Amino acid sequence: MHGRPSSLLPQTLTVQLAERSYPILIGPGLLGSADSYAGLPRSRMAAIVSNETVAPLYAQALADALAARHERVIQVVLPDGEVHKDWPTLDRIFDALLAEGCDRQTVLYALGGGVVGDMTGFAAACYMRGVPFVQVPTTLLAQVDSSVGGKTAINHPRGKNMIGAFYQPQAVVCDLDVLDTLPERELSAGLAEVIKYGPIADPAFLDWIEANIAALRARDKAALAHAVRRSCEIKAWVVGQDERESGLRAILNFGHTFGHAIEAGLGYGHWLHGEAVGCGMVMASELSARLGLMPASFVDRMRRLIERAGLPVQGPPLGASRYLDLMRVDKKNEGGQIRFVVIEALGRAGLRAVPDALVVEVIEACTA
C-alpha cells in the first residue's frame, strides 16, 4: 500500500462558535508545514511563545513555516513547568511583546503543552485588549484537551486556573509527530484526558481505549490519531454548546475537582495535571458509586484502565479536611457547596452538590 493509512492523512475538525469558529488540524508533519497556517491572519510581527524544553526542539521549524506570513517572528522562551504558571512568568510575555514593539495585529503562537497554551492564550486576551493567537500543542494532554475551547488562565497559590479568560484561538494545529519526543510520564498524563471522554460522553470510545491502551502507550500513530480526533470531536461538540461553562461544559471536569486539590495540596508540579486527573477520576467514580448512580464494577473498570495508562490510582494522604478546604476553592461551587462531576449512566455525566460526610468517605477510601 502506498502513502499513509487514511487515519494518518491530515484531518480537520471545526469548533462551531459562529463568527469565532476555528479549525483543529490533526495529522503528522503539520508543525513545520506552511500549509498548516494558510488561512490565518498575516501580520508584520508574530511571537512564538514556548518553554526551555520545547523551544530547542521545534521553535525554529515553526518560525521557518511562518516566514511567508510574517515579516518578523520573535521567540519568547519561558521556564518549563506548572510551578511557573503565574503572574511573573506571564509578565515575561508582555515584557517581550512591548520591548519588540508588537502591535494589536501581532499573532501569538503557543508552542508547548497546557501551561504554555494557557499562558499564551491569557496573554493574547490581555495584550492591547486582545490579539490573535494560535495553539500549536506539543503534548498529548494539550492536543486532546487544553488547546481546544479557549480556556486560558494562570494559577494562584490558593487555587488552580483561578485567574483567566475565555478567549478562543484562531486555529489549533495538532502535529502527531511531536508526540515522539514526549517523555513517557507526560504521555501517560495525556491519556488521563483521553480516558475522561469515554465515561462522560461515549461508552464505545471507552471500550476502544481499553482495547488500545497498549498501542497508545507504544505511540502507535494510527491509535494516537484516532484518540486525538475523537477527543477533539467530543470537546468541540461540548464547547460549541456551552462556551463559557454555564452548564454542560462542566462535564469536561470529570475527576478535576479532586485532581486540582491534589495539585494544589502537593504544590504545583509535584504531580502532573494528568496524573492528578487520573487519580481524581478514580475518586469521582467511587463517589458516583456511593451516590448509587453506578455499580462498583464501574469503579473497578476505571481503576484498572487508569492504572494500565501508567497513572496513579491512590491519592496522596493530605487529610480529608485539607482536601475539603482545597475543593471549596473550585469554580463549579455555588453558595459554599462543593459540586462534583459524577457519572449518572455510562456516557452521561452530571453536576451534583454532595454532603461533606460522603466526600470524606471517598477520600478515606481512595487515599494512601
Buried (B, 14 or more C-beta within 10 A) or exposed (E): EEEBEEBBEBBEBEBEBEEEEBBBBBBBBBBBBEEBBEEBBEBEBBBBBBBEBBBEBBBBBBBEBBEEBBEBBBBBBBEBBBBBBBEEBBEBBBEBBEEEEBEEBBBBBBBBBBBBBBBBBBBBBBBEEEBBBBBBBBBBBBBBBBBBBBBBBBBBEEBBBBBBBBBBBBBBBBBBBBBEEBEEEBBBBBBBBBBBBBBBBBEEBBEBBBEBBEBBBEBBBBBBBBBBBBBBBBBBBBBBEBBEBEEBBBBBBBBBBBBBBBBBBBEBBBBBBBBBBBBBBBBBBBBBBBBEBBEEEBBEBBBBBBBBBBBBBBBBEBEBEBBBBBBBBBBBBEEEEBBBBBBBEBBEBBBBEBEBEEBBBBBEBBBE
